[in-house]
């Protein structure tokens, strides 16, 4: 099984020792990861000495990988420099705040245009952070910083390291790591504005067509109308999700209750407490099956945490199996049925955070 070795200048190195390997070799992956492979009978110390002899080659290979990555990115040189300025003004202050909050001690903080990794911690506890952290949501920026601060205590990825990281992230290490490696890092959530209505209505049309293609009679009566979307925006309940600058999803979140939830049939709510209600989740056809809806509900949980709300309620059509299956996987409990003002029935779910 591969092991991780923390190198003082290269960062984490993957060590792969196998019986089938005949010689010591080094590879640099497109992500910038360095892998050291060597035969089972070769001592690890010998393989690491070989690694030290090849440091110049490894650094040059990483620069080539980074250059190719930069050529294919969506940012101009001017945009990168602008991002660098914002990163230098913002990230060191975040490091200082989180270190003070959790009792970490570190050296200096540098900002680099690194695309192979979000950050690293040297053996002298100096932190290097990628300026591309500025493209991430704040909670993932903080997760990366906490990850590197934990390396000031444990210069490896041992069980003790993961225990510490899990503790300082309130038990969310696995979830945050999944978000960092998944599509969430490329999604930008923001409040909807009047200029977004046309894009949102295109999502409405796609959703209505998808329901029709699945034989589900949800939203086949013209709902949600343009007026409803405009009202969501006016009351600051609407959010849009951008991917590479384009709106690919939307949702509505309210914290002032839902009249149709006052009566529940064939069951009961888990408890009566202030809650967030989620409506009108729509994902563009091109982004379906990529985990966007899952990240939308993770975003709702973040909104709840900001407001000190610990309950989420949501309803969906009985035949909308993909949504019902996802809610079950995410820890939502089926509580019963509610009746809409139109007289239609919906399956009601609740999650206590």
VENJOVEN-V131125 format. One record per residue. N is the residue number from 1. RES is the residue in one small letter. PHI is phi in whole degrees, -180 to 180 (* if undefined). PSI is psi as a letter, one per 40 degrees, with the letter a starting at -180 (999 if undefined). Layout:
# VENJOVEN-V131125
N|RES|PHI|PSI ; N|RES|PHI|PSI
This chain:
# VENJOVEN-V131125
1|x|*|h ; 2|x|-59|i ; 3|x|-119|i ; 4|x|-110|h ; 5|x|-115|h ; 6|x|-90|h ; 7|x|-93|i ; 8|x|-63|d ; 9|x|-114|d ; 10|x|-89|e ; 11|x|85|a ; 12|x|-77|h ; 13|x|-113|h ; 14|x|-86|h ; 15|x|-100|h ; 16|x|-124|h ; 17|x|-111|h ; 18|x|-133|i ; 19|x|-68|d ; 20|x|-81|e ; 21|x|-81|h ; 22|x|-101|e ; 23|x|-149|i ; 24|x|-79|h ; 25|x|-144|i ; 26|x|-126|h ; 27|x|-132|i ; 28|x|-115|h ; 29|x|-77|i ; 30|x|-56|d ; 31|x|-76|e ; 32|x|97|e ; 33|x|-65|h ; 34|x|-103|h ; 35|x|-120|h ; 36|x|-109|h ; 37|x|-110|h ; 38|x|-158|i ; 39|x|-65|i ; 40|x|-60|d ; 41|x|-84|e ; 42|x|-88|h ; 43|x|-62|i ; 44|x|-60|d ; 45|x|-60|d ; 46|x|-68|d ; 47|x|-63|d ; 48|x|-70|d ; 49|x|-65|d ; 50|x|-61|d ; 51|x|-60|d ; 52|x|-62|d ; 53|x|-68|d ; 54|x|-107|e ; 55|x|-58|d ; 56|x|-62|d ; 57|x|-63|d ; 58|x|-63|d ; 59|x|-62|d ; 60|x|-65|d ; 61|x|-64|d ; 62|x|-63|d ; 63|x|-64|d ; 64|x|-65|d ; 65|x|-63|d ; 66|x|-65|d ; 67|x|-64|d ; 68|x|-64|d ; 69|x|-65|d ; 70|x|-65|d ; 71|x|-63|d ; 72|x|-95|e ; 73|x|-86|i ; 74|x|-94|e ; 75|x|-109|h ; 76|x|-81|i ; 77|x|-61|d ; 78|x|-65|d ; 79|x|-66|d ; 80|x|-65|d ; 81|x|-66|d ; 82|x|-65|d ; 83|x|-67|d ; 84|x|-62|d ; 85|x|-62|d ; 86|x|-66|d ; 87|x|-64|d ; 88|x|-66|d ; 89|x|-81|d ; 90|x|-110|d ; 91|x|-70|d ; 92|x|-58|d ; 93|x|-66|d ; 94|x|-65|d ; 95|x|-59|d ; 96|x|-61|d ; 97|x|-64|d ; 98|x|-71|d ; 99|x|-65|d ; 100|x|-66|d ; 101|x|-64|d ; 102|x|-110|e ; 103|x|78|f ; 104|x|-92|i ; 105|x|-125|h ; 106|x|-142|i ; 107|x|-92|b ; 108|x|-97|i ; 109|x|-119|h ; 110|x|-120|i ; 111|x|-114|h ; 112|x|-130|i ; 113|x|-90|f ; 114|x|-85|h ; 115|x|-110|e ; 116|x|-78|d ; 117|x|-156|i ; 118|x|-78|d ; 119|x|-174|i ; 120|x|-155|i ; 121|x|-128|h ; 122|x|-82|i ; 123|x|-67|e ; 124|x|-91|e ; 125|x|66|f ; 126|x|-85|h ; 127|x|-107|h ; 128|x|-119|h ; 129|x|-119|i ; 130|x|-77|h ; 131|x|-65|e ; 132|x|-74|e ; 133|x|-58|d ; 134|x|-67|e ; 135|x|-88|e ; 136|x|-95|i ; 137|x|-62|i ; 138|x|-57|d ; 139|x|-68|d ; 140|x|-80|d ; 141|x|-59|d ; 142|x|-64|d ; 143|x|-64|d ; 144|x|-62|d ; 145|x|-62|d ; 146|x|-64|d ; 147|x|-56|d ; 148|x|-71|d ; 149|x|-64|d ; 150|x|-64|d ; 151|x|-71|e ; 152|x|-71|e ; 153|x|-101|d ; 154|x|-126|h ; 155|x|-85|f ; 156|x|-166|a ; 157|x|-115|f ; 158|x|-74|i ; 159|x|-61|d ; 160|x|-65|d ; 161|x|-62|d ; 162|x|-66|d ; 163|x|-64|d ; 164|x|-67|d ; 165|x|-63|d ; 166|x|-66|d ; 167|x|-70|d ; 168|x|-76|e ; 169|x|-106|e ; 170|x|58|f ; 171|x|77|e ; 172|x|-111|e ; 173|x|-56|d ; 174|x|-62|d ; 175|x|-66|d ; 176|x|-68|d ; 177|x|-65|d ; 178|x|-63|d ; 179|x|-63|d ; 180|x|-65|d ; 181|x|-89|e ; 182|x|-96|a ; 183|x|-71|e ; 184|x|-57|d ; 185|x|-66|e ; 186|x|-101|e ; 187|x|-101|h ; 188|x|-119|h ; 189|x|-99|h ; 190|x|-154|i ; 191|x|-68|i ; 192|x|-73|i ; 193|x|-126|i ; 194|x|-58|d ; 195|x|-72|e ; 196|x|-91|e ; 197|x|-59|d ; 198|x|-61|d ; 199|x|-64|d ; 200|x|-66|d ; 201|x|-67|d ; 202|x|-67|d ; 203|x|-66|d ; 204|x|-60|d ; 205|x|-62|d ; 206|x|-63|d ; 207|x|-65|d ; 208|x|-61|d ; 209|x|-66|d ; 210|x|-66|d ; 211|x|-58|d ; 212|x|-62|d ; 213|x|-67|d ; 214|x|-94|e ; 215|x|72|f ; 216|x|-103|h ; 217|x|-85|f ; 218|x|-76|h ; 219|x|63|f ; 220|x|-93|e ; 221|x|-107|e ; 222|x|95|e ; 223|x|-82|i ; 224|x|-81|h ; 225|x|-78|i ; 226|x|-60|d ; 227|x|-63|d ; 228|x|-66|d ; 229|x|-63|d ; 230|x|-63|d ; 231|x|-68|d ; 232|x|-56|d ; 233|x|-67|d ; 234|x|-61|d ; 235|x|-91|e ; 236|x|59|f ; 237|x|-104|e ; 238|x|-90|i ; 239|x|-130|i ; 240|x|-117|i ; 241|x|-119|h ; 242|x|-107|i ; 243|x|-132|h ; 244|x|54|f ; 245|x|85|e ; 246|x|-110|i ; 247|x|-76|h ; 248|x|-118|e ; 249|x|-163|i ; 250|x|-153|i ; 251|x|-161|i ; 252|x|-124|h ; 253|x|-130|h ; 254|x|-127|i ; 255|x|-121|e ; 256|x|-110|f ; 257|x|90|i ; 258|x|-138|h ; 259|x|-54|d ; 260|x|-72|e ; 261|x|-91|e ; 262|x|-66|d ; 263|x|-124|h ; 264|x|-120|h ; 265|x|-110|i ; 266|x|59|f ; 267|x|163|a ; 268|x|-156|i ; 269|x|-67|i ; 270|x|-61|d ; 271|x|-168|i ; 272|x|-103|h ; 273|x|-159|i ; 274|x|-54|h ; 275|x|-144|i ; 276|x|-96|h ; 277|x|-114|h ; 278|x|-111|h ; 279|x|-132|i ; 280|x|53|f ; 281|x|-76|h ; 282|x|-137|h ; 283|x|-125|h ; 284|x|-57|i ; 285|x|-54|d ; 286|x|-67|e ; 287|x|-109|e ; 288|x|-69|i ; 289|x|66|f ; 290|x|-116|e ; 291|x|86|e ; 292|x|-67|d ; 293|x|-62|d ; 294|x|-62|d ; 295|x|-71|d ; 296|x|-61|d ; 297|x|-71|d ; 298|x|-66|d ; 299|x|-64|d ; 300|x|-61|d ; 301|x|-63|d ; 302|x|-67|d ; 303|x|-61|d ; 304|x|-64|d ; 305|x|-62|d ; 306|x|-63|d ; 307|x|-102|e ; 308|x|72|f ; 309|x|-96|h ; 310|x|-116|e ; 311|x|-127|i ; 312|x|-128|h ; 313|x|-123|i ; 314|x|-156|i ; 315|x|-133|i ; 316|x|-154|i ; 317|x|-67|i ; 318|x|-57|d ; 319|x|-90|e ; 320|x|-84|g ; 321|x|-63|d ; 322|x|-57|d ; 323|x|-67|d ; 324|x|-65|d ; 325|x|-66|d ; 326|x|-65|d ; 327|x|-59|d ; 328|x|-63|d ; 329|x|-64|d ; 330|x|-89|e ; 331|x|91|e ; 332|x|-82|i ; 333|x|-104|h ; 334|x|-76|h ; 335|x|-107|d ; 336|x|152|a ; 337|x|-128|i ; 338|x|-124|i ; 339|x|-111|h ; 340|x|-73|i ; 341|x|-62|d ; 342|x|-77|e ; 343|x|97|e ; 344|x|-77|i ; 345|x|-97|i ; 346|x|-137|i ; 347|x|-80|h ; 348|x|-105|h ; 349|x|-129|i ; 350|x|-144|i ; 351|x|-132|h ; 352|x|-101|h ; 353|x|-78|999
